[in-house]
Amino acid sequence: MTYPEAIQFLYSLRWYGTKLGLANTIRLAELAGNPQNHLRFIHVAGTNGKGSTCAMLESIHRLAGRRTGLFTSPHLVSFGERIQVDRQPISESDIVRLVRKVQLLLARFQEEEHPTFFEVITIMALLYFQERRCGVVIWETGLGGRLDATNIVIPLASVITNIQFDHQKWLGDTLTDIASEKAGIIKQGVPVITATDDPQALAVIAEVARSRSAPLFRVPPEAADQPPLRDLTLSLPGLHQRMNAAVAIATIDVLKNRIPVPADVLVQGLRQVHWAGRLQRIPMSGNRTLLLDGAHNIAGARMLARALAAEPPGQPITLILGILADKDWPDICRALAPLVHRIHLVPVHSERTAQPHGLSTPCLEANPALVLVEHASLAEALKAVAQDAFVVISGSLYLVGEAMELLQISPATTQPERGLNEWG
């Protein structure tokens, strides 16, 4: 098998869509020898900040001398970003080898019960982390928590960053519904750390924790300004990242007797962490600046709006905006449009894209003075803004990944791999 053939096989798994439930993953893990039983996990769920919190925890534990596994989604450019050891993406040869191994296991399934893409790569990650003898695995949920394929593990700690509106089709239309799904990662007796501040959502998490005798540690908003964060400049910008850092610090503290981390290493880990596509500022030629931020739901858009409001007054801001149709795109448009001078609307390279023309009405409602331009592609929009001093690309992590590839910020893959992020 070649690497392109392995990637094509992973693409073929999209035919099985998305199935929420653990039965297939449990059976596939059993056929693989239950690699999860030989690893230690920190399981991270939540609406926003999961990836950043995972990156912070990974950085801290790696600097503490542990071999770290990191499992996250979606990837921005290459599939290997999802499965990393010591922040090095899994190699093409290891992807091929693990695809071949898991294909033998999949032959044991009937067509109607065939595991999905995410279920398969979850087992690939577990096998890889076991092979590499990772000392701790930072384990991000894919969708929700209770029925997410990652939920077959018994972690050292369960982390729920926050509860906001996203993926309502799958998780429910209220914050209590969404909290119930996220709280599904809580295990019997395993400590829970959360920065959830919505009272009803927090009550759901607290009740699940109580019913499972899981100690609950709440991270309050003021934790973002307490030592060691008070005097610490994070490598990830934005006020929301200080809250993510507070969650990471609380998690380290809760687990200090099982996987201790020296105080200076914790600080160093937060200073050195890197997580692409989240308020990522990139200097460009001609004294220009590019800002990449996924902001794929209303809470993320409000965080980006807060960051843009802090920019020097009078600086013209150009926004390239592309959003998926199954997101709350009218409110995302309304949150961002008042902060910018010009918006270039583009389609996201996805079957689920919202069309640029449809985004124009809420943008103009929020900012009638806006200059609005529609484009057939991101590449076309990038040419149009080539002389603009400050350009923001946002609305979807898929769009950010495409920008990184087009602008050669991240090395292009030998074949398109961003499409593996599609669910169906």
DORO-800419 format. One record per residue (C-alpha): residue in one letter; x, y negated, z. Coordinates in steps of 0.02 Angstrom, whole numbers, padded with zeros to 5 digits, always signed. Layout:
! DORO-800419
AXYZ...
This chain:
! DORO-800419
M+00000+00000+00000T+00061-00175-00043Y+00025-00330+00059P-00098-00399-00071E-00188-00232-00064A-00197-00241+00126I-00271-00417+00117Q-00394-00359-00015F-00449-00219+00101L-00480-00346+00240Y-00582-00448+00117S-00686-00294+00078L-00737-00281+00260R-00840-00440+00241W-00973-00332+00157Y-01015-00268+00332G-01055-00444+00391T-01061-00492+00574K-01132-00371+00702L-01137-00424+00882G-01114-00273+00996L-00975-00170+01073A-01016+00009+01020N-00912+00010+00860T-00764-00077+00941I-00766+00041+01090R-00769+00193+00975L-00634+00123+00861A-00525+00085+01013E-00550+00262+01078L-00496+00334+00911A-00342+00220+00920G-00298+00286+01094N-00372+00141+01193P-00222+00024+01176Q-00311-00106+01283N-00286+00005+01436H-00098-00025+01426L-00105-00215+01420R-00142-00363+01535F-00262-00495+01470I-00321-00671+01504H-00489-00677+01415V-00542-00850+01355A-00717-00900+01298G-00806-01068+01283T-00873-01185+01151N-00727-01305+01129G-00547-01298+01185K-00527-01109+01180G-00383-01111+01057S-00292-01255+01142T-00311-01176+01314C-00247-01011+01243A-00098-01099+01166M-00058-01182+01332L-00069-01019+01429E+00039-00931+01300S+00172-01068+01304I+00181-01064+01494H+00195-00875+01509R+00321-00862+01366L+00433-00991+01449A+00414-00893+01611G+00504-00750+01523R+00358-00638+01474R+00328-00566+01303T+00161-00642+01253G+00025-00584+01137L-00093-00714+01065F-00256-00671+00976T-00357-00817+00908S-00474-00863+00767P-00501-00932+00640H-00335-00946+00551L-00294-01107+00460V-00193-01040+00313S-00126-00864+00337F-00209-00713+00417G-00053-00679+00522E-00089-00834+00627R-00224-00734+00716I-00105-00604+00790Q+00057-00672+00864V+00192-00611+00982D+00298-00745+01064R+00213-00868+00944Q+00279-00775+00792P+00139-00721+00673I+00129-00536+00635S+00233-00493+00481E+00162-00439+00314S+00242-00268+00333D+00160-00243+00503I-00008-00297+00432V+00009-00166+00294R+00060-00032+00418L-00084-00068+00537V-00211-00078+00396R-00157+00095+00340K-00170+00160+00518V-00343+00089+00547Q-00405+00152+00378L-00379+00329+00441L-00488+00290+00592L-00624+00207+00487A-00645+00368+00388R-00731+00438+00544F-00876+00313+00529Q-01034+00330+00427E-01064+00189+00302E-01212+00117+00399E-01108+00102+00559H-00947+00043+00480P-00850-00082+00588T-00843-00262+00533F-00692-00367+00487F-00678-00440+00662E-00698-00272+00747V-00560-00199+00639I-00435-00340+00666T-00471-00336+00853I-00407-00156+00857M-00261-00201+00744A-00212-00336+00870L-00225-00217+01017L-00116-00087+00930Y+00013-00219+00885F+00021-00293+01061Q+00040-00119+01135E+00179-00076+01012R+00271-00237+01056R+00247-00205+01243C+00175-00377+01279G+00182-00426+01462V+00023-00531+01448V-00102-00555+01308I-00197-00718+01288W-00360-00654+01214E-00484-00775+01133T-00663-00726+01098G-00723-00738+00920L-00908-00779+00942G-00997-00796+01109G-00929-00668+01231R-01055-00540+01293L-01066-00446+01127D-00902-00505+01053A-00780-00368+00999T-00646-00439+01116N-00756-00398+01266I-00698-00217+01279V-00552-00269+01389I-00542-00287+01579P-00439-00445+01601L-00340-00517+01745A-00449-00673+01731S-00598-00732+01631V-00591-00913+01571I-00741-01011+01508T-00679-01181+01451N-00847-01268+01431I-01023-01246+01365Q-01082-01352+01218F-01197-01329+01069D-01125-01222+00928H-01173-01061+00838Q-01353-01078+00898K-01409-00951+00768W-01310-00818+00861L-01302-00881+01040G-01467-00969+01072D-01541-01144+01063T-01512-01200+01243L-01356-01223+01347T-01419-01093+01469D-01438-00967+01328I-01263-01006+01266A-01192-00999+01443S-01270-00828+01467E-01180-00762+01312K-01014-00839+01362A-01032-00775+01540G-01043-00600+01469I-00852-00591+01478I-00860-00595+01670K-00810-00425+01741Q-00836-00345+01910G-00717-00425+02036V-00617-00519+01904P-00592-00706+01944V-00678-00834+01833I-00610-01007+01793T-00720-01138+01708A-00731-01324+01675T-00914-01313+01628D-01001-01470+01693D-01180-01451+01632P-01276-01405+01791Q-01391-01277+01710A-01250-01192+01613L-01141-01190+01769A-01283-01112+01869V-01293-00970+01742I-01106-00938+01754A-01111-00945+01944E-01255-00821+01953V-01168-00696+01837A-01007-00714+01938R-01102-00686+02101S-01191-00532+02034R-01023-00457+01984S-00929-00508+02141A-00814-00612+02032P-00731-00759+02123L-00779-00921+02034F-00657-01066+02021R-00731-01227+01952V-00614-01355+01875P-00690-01529+01906P-00663-01678+01789E-00548-01763+01914A-00425-01617+01896A-00367-01696+01733D-00289-01839+01833Q-00216-01740+01977P-00035-01677+01994P+00053-01615+01895L-00055-01688+01754R-00060-01863+01827D+00117-01904+01771L+00131-01780+01628T+00130-01823+01444L+00055-01677+01351S+00115-01626+01179L-00068-01608+01127P-00150-01781+01122G-00326-01827+01175L-00415-01843+01342H-00502-01677+01314Q-00333-01589+01306R-00298-01647+01483M-00453-01554+01537N-00397-01400+01440A-00229-01416+01527A-00318-01425+01696V-00406-01261+01654A-00240-01181+01606I-00160-01242+01768A-00305-01175+01872T-00289-01007+01784I-00103-00999+01821D-00139-01041+02004V-00276-00909+02021L-00157-00776+01954K+00000-00835+02045N+00011-00677+02152R-00002-00560+02001I+00094-00653+01866P+00186-00796+01951V+00248-00949+01857P+00373-01074+01932A+00305-01253+01941D+00440-01324+01826V+00404-01190+01695L+00219-01233+01698V+00257-01416+01664Q+00381-01372+01528G+00256-01256+01446L+00125-01394+01437R+00252-01516+01366Q+00307-01397+01228V+00143-01318+01173H+00096-01333+00989W-00077-01304+00917A-00106-01358+00737G-00258-01450+00674R-00312-01527+00839L-00280-01715+00835Q-00120-01670+00743R-00033-01829+00688I+00082-01809+00538P+00196-01950+00476M+00188-01968+00286S+00296-02061+00162G+00272-02249+00146N+00240-02273+00332R+00074-02182+00315T-00007-02071+00447L-00117-01918+00426L-00225-01855+00570L-00294-01677+00561D-00434-01626+00679G-00561-01485+00658A-00705-01571+00752H-00825-01437+00689N-00968-01470+00811I-01047-01622+00893A-00943-01609+01052G-00784-01600+00949A-00840-01747+00842R-00869-01853+00998M-00694-01810+01060L-00622-01864+00893A-00727-02023+00896R-00657-02063+01069A-00480-02040+01002L-00514-02151+00850A-00588-02286+00961A-00421-02293+01053E-00325-02333+00893P-00257-02511+00873P-00400-02631+00833G-00410-02692+00654Q-00323-02541+00580P-00425-02477+00434I-00466-02293+00454T-00506-02181+00306L-00598-02019+00341I-00604-01867+00228L-00754-01770+00291G-00815-01595+00248I-00936-01495+00357L-01014-01322+00351A-01202-01323+00323D-01237-01215+00476K-01161-01347+00590D-01249-01499+00663W-01187-01605+00519P-01306-01754+00538D-01246-01788+00716I-01064-01757+00669C-01082-01889+00533R-01166-02011+00653A-01029-01987+00782L-00885-02023+00663A-00952-02149+00537P-00954-02302+00652L-00767-02283+00688V-00704-02286+00508H-00702-02405+00360R-00715-02280+00219I-00772-02100+00205H-00728-01980+00065L-00854-01837+00068V-00793-01668+00006P-00855-01489+00002V-00774-01364+00119H-00696-01217+00026S-00829-01100+00094E-00991-01021+00039R-01071-01109+00189T-01020-01286+00142A-01136-01434+00158Q-01140-01529-00006P-01057-01701-00001H-01210-01793-00065G-01315-01727+00080L-01193-01800+00207S-01207-01977+00141T-01375-02024+00221P-01328-01999+00405C-01158-02080+00373L-01238-02238+00302E-01373-02239+00437A-01236-02246+00568N-01129-02373+00474P-01217-02471+00334A-01055-02566+00294L-00966-02404+00254V-00880-02375+00088L-00935-02200+00037V-00858-02095-00101E-00907-01918-00150H-00783-01794-00223A-00792-01623-00303S-00643-01559-00204L-00523-01599-00064A-00380-01609-00190E-00473-01747-00282A-00503-01843-00120L-00320-01830-00069K-00268-01913-00232A-00393-02053-00201V-00323-02093-00029A-00139-02074-00075Q-00102-02256-00031D-00210-02273+00125A-00112-02307+00284F-00213-02201+00406V-00310-02051+00345V-00410-01930+00453I-00463-01759+00386S-00600-01679+00489G-00767-01590+00500S-00708-01410+00488L-00553-01310+00532Y-00572-01230+00360L-00549-01403+00282V-00398-01437+00392G-00320-01273+00336E-00348-01316+00154A-00267-01486+00182M-00116-01407+00265E-00094-01295+00115L-00121-01429-00018L-00003-01552+00069Q+00125-01414+00103I+00116-01446+00290S+00101-01257+00311P+00181-01136+00187A+00058-01074+00057T+00020-00888+00055T+00055-00778-00095Q-00133-00757-00116P-00283-00847-00040E-00312-00792+00140R-00420-00933+00208G-00574-00844+00137L-00552-00708+00268N-00631-00831+00390E-00800-00805+00306W-00920-00696+00404G-01026-00615+00269
